[in-house]
Each structure stands twice: as C-alpha cells, then as structure tokens.
Amino acid sequence: MVLDIIFGFLTAFEAPIAVLIFAIIIMVLLNIPYKFLVNQEEVGDTKKRIKELNKKSRAAQKQGDTAQVKSIMSESMKLNSTMMKSTMKPMIIGFVIVILLLPWLHDTYGDLLVPEDGLVEINGEMIDVSQYSVPTKGVVISDGLWNFVSEGDSVKMQRVVVMLPIEVPIVGDDMGWLAWYFVISIPAMVIIRKMMGINL
C-alpha cells in the first residue's frame, strides 16, 4: 500500500512518538494550502478590524446604543464571511488530506476485533489471545499494551498508545491513537502556524 511506503518508517518508533511525528507531518501538510492560497496580510488586517469592532460593540452595548450595535454586528458578519470565503479552498484541501492519510493511523494503531478462534495478527505474527478475559487492562502483547473489552457479542482489543500519570474523566488513565492524535494536533497546529506565518 502507498501509505505504508510513505509512513512505514514511523513503525520503527514507539507508538506515542510515531503518532506525534505523523500529527506534525499532517499539520504541516494542512497548513501549506493556507500559506499559499490565502492572502495573509489581508486576513491579518481583517482579524484586527474584527477585534476593533468587538471592542466598539461592547462599548455601545454598555451605552445602550442598539442601532450602533446592529451596525457593528452587520459589518463584523460581513468581514467574517469574507474571511471564511478566502479560507474555503484550503479547508477543502485539508479535509481531503485528512480523509486520505488518517486511515493509515487507524490501520496501524487501531483496535482489533478478536475472532472466534482467538487468533489475532499483530505486527505480522498470529497470536492466540483467547486466554484473556473481558474486561482486562494493560496486557503486553508483541511489545504493545492492550485492553480487552466486550463489544456486543465480540471481544475487542483496544491498543493503548499513551499511559497517563493520572486518571482523566471520560478518557481514563490511557489513550488510544485517536485521542492522542487530537491532543497533539492542537498545540502542533498553533506552533506550526506561527512558524509558517499564517494569520488564522
């Protein structure tokens, strides 16, 4: 598969590092269209103007000047609409990039359904996992950490990508690839946009 050729080198790293590198690559690819298809100076000026209008709107609200508030809101909405139109093409390109590339992470670090015979292929090796009961957490199999949970009448192996030092509500004390990817992506997006001089 093409994606295995492109991203296969990541499997040489521990899962958290591999997902981190993948997220950085994706964030760079997502921001390239914004860098070259969006007029950064215009977007920067528009954002400044919107901030100014927000300040004026708050002042007008305090004074009870509803006519001015409406006028400011109308101008602000026009500016937001203009900015949204200018980012539409890069947004669509980014959506396509995510749709094409993110499945590689799912296929490589995603969960597995255990067949009836209990034989699961992990890293090219067939492993018998039928001895593990449900639920069981933190089982080391083929250098990876797995949780066994029930899914309907089936048993699912959830791959643990990151162990957390404390238990977090909803998430628990571990993360799969998707949760870890989103946690990494947010700061990565901010840093990469600053480095690339993108005013969004």
N, C-alpha and C positions, 0 to 999 in steps of 0.2 A: 504493500500500500504506500502511496506517495507520502502521506503524513508520517508514516513510520520512518521513511528515509529522511525526511526533514527533521523530525523531532526525536528520532530514536536515540540520539546521543544523550538525551535527558535521563534515560533509564539507568545510566551509569551513576547518577546521583541518588542520594536518599530522597524519598518521596516529597518531603516538605520543600527541599531545595529545588527539586525538579519542577514542582508546581510554581514555585516562586519565579524561577527563570522563565518558564512558559508564560506566566502572567505578565512579566516585564516585556517579553517579546510581543505579546498581543497588544499591550498598552502602547508600545511604540508604533506598531502597525496601524492601530486605530487612530492615532494622532497625526500620522503623516498626511492623510487627506485634509484634516483640519488646518494643518500648517500651510499647505499649498493651494487649497481651494477656497479658503476664507481670508478675506482682507483683514488682517489682524489689527491694523490701525483703526479701521472703521468700527470693528467690534469693540475695541478698547474705548473709543470715543462714545459709542452708544451706551456701553456699560456705565461710564462716568455720568452721562446725561441722565440715565435712569436713576442712578443714585441721587443726583441733584433733585430730580422730580419727586423722589420718595421723601426727601427732606422737606421740600416745599409742601407736599401733600400733608405730611404730619403737622406742619405749622398751620396750614389752612384748616385742618380738622380741629385744632385747638381753638382757632378763632371762630369756628363755626361757619366758615365760608364754603357752603356746599357747592356753589357754582364753580369756584376755583378748583375744588377737589375733583369735580367731574371733568373739568377741562384738563387737569393734570393727569388724571387716570386715562383719559382718552389718548393723550399724547404718549403716555407710558406704554399703553397697549399697542399703539402703532409701532413704537420702537422695538418692543419685544417681538412683535410679529415679523418685522424686518430682519431682526437678528435670527429668528427661528428659520426664516426662508433661506438665509445665507448659509446656515449650517445643515440644511436638509440633505444635500448631496453627500457630504462627509458622513452624516449619520447613517444613510442607506448603505454606503460602502462599508462602514464599520459593522453594521448589522450582518452584512454578507460575510465579512471576515470572521466574525464570531460563530456564525452558523456553520461555516466551512471548517474552522480549526478547533473549536471547543470539543467536538466529539472525540478527538484524539485523547484528551484528558480523561473523558468518561470511559473510553475503551481500555485505557491503560491503568487507571486508578479507581475505576468504578466498582460497584458492588457486584456480587456474583450470586446467582441462584443455584442452590445445591440440588443436583438431580437425584432421582430415587436411589441410584446405586452408590451415591456419596462420593463419586469421583469427580474432582474439580481440577481443571487445568490452570495452574498458576506458574507464570514465568516459563511456559513451555513444558512443564512437568505435571503429570497426572498424580494428584494427591488424594488419598482417602480421608475424608473429613466426617465420615458417618459416626465416629465415636463422640463427637461434640454435641452436647445437649443444648437446648434453647431455653432461656437466653444464657449465653456465655460471653463474657467480655475479655478483651485483651489476650487473645490466643495468638502466639507467634507461629506463623506458618510461612515457610520459604522466605525468611528474612523480613516478613511483613507482619503487621499487627491487625487482627481481625476481631469483629464482634459477630456472634451468631444470634440472629433474631428470627422470629416467625413472621411470615408474610402470607396470610391466608392459610392454605394447607401446605405451603412450601417453607423451606428454610433459606434465609438469605444471609450471605456473608458480607458484612459491611467493612470495607477497608478503612482502617484508621490511618490518616495521613499525619495528623498532629495530635500529640497529647498535651492537654492544657494543665498548668500548675494548680488551677482551682476549677471547681465546677461552676459552669455558667448556666443560668436559666435557659431552658429550651435546648441549648446546644449540648449541655452536659460537660464531661471532662475530656472529650475528644472531638476531633473534626474529621470529616471526610474531605475528599478533594474539592467539592463544590464550595463548601463553607470556607475552607482555607483560601481558595482562589478569590472569593469575593472579599475576604478580609485583607488580602494582599493587594488586590486591584485598586482599592480606594486610595491608599497613600501613594501607590505606584503611579496612578493617573495624575495626581496632584503634582508630584515631583517631576514626572516626565513632561507635563505641560509647561511647568516653569522653566525646565531646561531647554525646551524647544521654543520658548517664547510665544506660547499660544494663549490668547486672551479670552478664555472661556471659563 
